[in-house]
Amino acid sequence: MAPSTTKQWSVTGTEKGFDGLELIDAAIPKVGDNDVLIKLHAASLNYRDLIIPKGQYPFPANFPIVPASDGAGEVVEVGAKVSRWKKGDKVVTLFNQGHQYGPVNFSVMGTGLGGALDGALRQYGVFNENGLVRAPANLSHVEASTLSCAALTSWNALYGLKPLKPGETVLVQGTGGVSIFALQFAKAAGAKVIATTSSKEKEETLKKLGADHVINYKEDPNWGETAKKLTTNGAGVDHVIEVGGANTLEQSLVAIKFEGVISIIGFLGGGKVQSSILECLTHICTTRGVYVGSKALMEDMVAAIEANDIHPVVDKEVFDFEKTKEAYEYMWQQKHFGKLVIKIE
Ligand SMILES: NC(=O)c1ccc[n+]([C@@H]2O[C@H](COP(=O)([O-])OP(=O)(O)OC[C@H]3O[C@@H](n4cnc5c(N)ncnc54)[C@H](OP(=O)(O)O)[C@@H]3O)[C@@H](O)[C@H]2O)c1
């Protein structure tokens, strides 16, 4: 029989930072006709999860909220009218529960897990059947729990507007979740990858993951120019996965090829950029804001993960559910490489 209560983390507000995270017992809501009850086995963290309790997230959040958009688990109960799932199916959460297919729209923005709606850091959760995606068959729960946000965002950057072609070049910045997924997807597509990092140790790991060139962005502040020189005829890169914001966009504009796409994804280096939008004209490129992605895109991504047997890069530290606050702190200090996962018993 399905349980009636669940342990769950709750973000109570923005006043206390990570101390605003509390582990509580809560009642499991009734499973509606179109709902499924999931036993969550793992959740992974994104930068967004860290800045929500710190009050730095630029979109509205509802408090108290169960944090984390990314989770993986198993169906334990289905509502009377559910047709997509049966007991025992392995699933992952869809970031924006309302984003089923096509372009993002305003109403979808209010359906993000871990911000607007309760997320994955709980033992059990009730979700609408359309808010879940089949987990890739080649992945463990720990691996599958990394796909909802960073992976889908990278996939959307590479395939959502101007699909990446074999032989093209992708520039990825730093070694966070988004960038490492972009590296893996680009290599699986037969593209070349130029990666940047601030860390000597991480240079080797990036090469092992298939990066064709690695540039240390601390040692080489003109890394955009260096990246451009590494491309065929010095023409520039076809795609930039732009996660830095301030200090990186200038270099991304230097690195981009005519008609290339800079996907504006994050602002790890700050939000106040010096570049002018007019530089898209002087560099004849597209800059595109990317906001995660739809279920349709996520299903394409799952198929590609299975076909290419891609395994997400999970940090060596996998945290226990009770140690969630330590996981937040570890990630805040940028000690992680790839995705940081929390196991849920
Ligand atoms: N728009 C969307 O839908 C969406 C979705 C997911 C994430 N995001 C955003 O994308 C960004 C990256 O997310 P993530 O989850 O990949 O983050 P993450 O895992 O926390 O990435 C951390 C890594 O980024 C690199 N980094 C930090 N500051 C940098 C800078 N100034 N320039 C270049 N690299 C830098 C560092 O790599 P090294 O240690 O190798 O230097 C660091 O280890 C965040 O701003 C996040 O909010 C947006």
Ligand as a Chemical Component Dictionary entry (heavy atoms), coordinates in Angstrom:
data_LIG
# 
_chem_comp.id                   LIG 
_chem_comp.type                 NON-POLYMER 
_chem_comp.pdbx_formal_charge   0 
_chem_comp.three_letter_code    LIG 
# 
loop_
_chem_comp_atom.comp_id 
_chem_comp_atom.atom_id 
_chem_comp_atom.alt_atom_id 
_chem_comp_atom.type_symbol 
_chem_comp_atom.charge 
_chem_comp_atom.model_Cartn_x 
_chem_comp_atom.model_Cartn_y 
_chem_comp_atom.model_Cartn_z 
_chem_comp_atom.pdbx_ordinal 
LIG N1  N1  N 0  18.286 29.442 -18.933 1  
LIG C1  C1  C 0  18.043 28.254 -18.439 2  
LIG O1  O1  O 0  17.045 27.619 -18.741 3  
LIG C2  C2  C 0  19.035 27.649 -17.513 4  
LIG C3  C3  C 0  19.010 26.284 -17.216 5  
LIG C4  C4  C 0  20.027 25.737 -16.440 6  
LIG C5  C5  C 0  21.004 26.582 -15.928 7  
LIG N2  N2  N 1  20.962 27.908 -16.202 8  
LIG C6  C6  C 0  22.027 28.800 -15.735 9  
LIG O2  O2  O 0  23.217 28.413 -16.390 10 
LIG C7  C7  C 0  24.331 28.669 -15.546 11 
LIG C8  C8  C 0  25.143 27.391 -15.406 12 
LIG O3  O3  O 0  24.376 26.430 -14.726 13 
LIG P1  P1  P 0  25.061 25.101 -14.211 14 
LIG O4  O4  O 0  24.001 24.331 -13.530 15 
LIG O5  O5  O -1 25.835 24.486 -15.308 16 
LIG O6  O6  O 0  26.030 25.728 -13.126 17 
LIG P2  P2  P 0  27.147 25.073 -12.274 18 
LIG O7  O7  O 0  27.073 23.577 -12.398 19 
LIG O8  O8  O 0  27.066 25.678 -10.941 20 
LIG O9  O9  O 0  28.472 25.607 -13.019 21 
LIG C9  C9  C 0  29.587 25.945 -12.268 22 
LIG C10 C10 C 0  30.806 26.039 -13.164 23 
LIG O10 O10 O 0  30.704 27.117 -14.073 24 
LIG C11 C11 C 0  31.978 27.663 -14.318 25 
LIG N3  N3  N 0  31.972 29.115 -14.110 26 
LIG C12 C12 C 0  31.705 29.788 -12.967 27 
LIG N4  N4  N 0  31.832 31.111 -13.168 28 
LIG C13 C13 C 0  32.192 31.264 -14.457 29 
LIG C14 C14 C 0  32.495 32.368 -15.261 30 
LIG N5  N5  N 0  32.457 33.623 -14.789 31 
LIG N6  N6  N 0  32.835 32.159 -16.548 32 
LIG C15 C15 C 0  32.874 30.895 -17.064 33 
LIG N7  N7  N 0  32.593 29.792 -16.340 34 
LIG C16 C16 C 0  32.269 29.985 -15.063 35 
LIG C17 C17 C 0  32.955 27.009 -13.356 36 
LIG O11 O11 O 0  33.724 26.062 -14.122 37 
LIG P3  P3  P 0  35.294 25.895 -13.884 38 
LIG O12 O12 O 0  35.438 25.505 -12.458 39 
LIG O13 O13 O 0  35.671 24.828 -14.842 40 
LIG O14 O14 O 0  35.925 27.209 -14.214 41 
LIG C18 C18 C 0  32.040 26.324 -12.353 42 
LIG O15 O15 O 0  32.583 25.141 -11.834 43 
LIG C19 C19 C 0  23.745 29.229 -14.245 44 
LIG O16 O16 O 0  23.782 30.636 -14.303 45 
LIG C20 C20 C 0  22.318 28.745 -14.274 46 
LIG O17 O17 O 0  21.453 29.555 -13.516 47 
LIG C21 C21 C 0  20.010 28.445 -16.965 48 
# 
loop_
_chem_comp_bond.comp_id 
_chem_comp_bond.atom_id_1 
_chem_comp_bond.atom_id_2 
_chem_comp_bond.value_order 
_chem_comp_bond.pdbx_ordinal 
LIG N1  C1  SING 1  
LIG C1  O1  DOUB 2  
LIG C1  C2  SING 3  
LIG C2  C3  SING 4  
LIG C2  C21 DOUB 5  
LIG C3  C4  DOUB 6  
LIG C4  C5  SING 7  
LIG C5  N2  DOUB 8  
LIG N2  C6  SING 9  
LIG N2  C21 SING 10 
LIG C6  O2  SING 11 
LIG C6  C20 SING 12 
LIG O2  C7  SING 13 
LIG C7  C8  SING 14 
LIG C7  C19 SING 15 
LIG C8  O3  SING 16 
LIG O3  P1  SING 17 
LIG P1  O4  DOUB 18 
LIG P1  O5  SING 19 
LIG P1  O6  SING 20 
LIG O6  P2  SING 21 
LIG P2  O7  DOUB 22 
LIG P2  O8  SING 23 
LIG P2  O9  SING 24 
LIG O9  C9  SING 25 
LIG C9  C10 SING 26 
LIG C10 O10 SING 27 
LIG C10 C18 SING 28 
LIG O10 C11 SING 29 
LIG C11 N3  SING 30 
LIG C11 C17 SING 31 
LIG N3  C12 SING 32 
LIG N3  C16 SING 33 
LIG C12 N4  DOUB 34 
LIG N4  C13 SING 35 
LIG C13 C14 SING 36 
LIG C13 C16 DOUB 37 
LIG C14 N5  SING 38 
LIG C14 N6  DOUB 39 
LIG N6  C15 SING 40 
LIG C15 N7  DOUB 41 
LIG N7  C16 SING 42 
LIG C17 O11 SING 43 
LIG C17 C18 SING 44 
LIG O11 P3  SING 45 
LIG P3  O12 DOUB 46 
LIG P3  O13 SING 47 
LIG P3  O14 SING 48 
LIG C18 O15 SING 49 
LIG C19 O16 SING 50 
LIG C19 C20 SING 51 
LIG C20 O17 SING 52 
# 
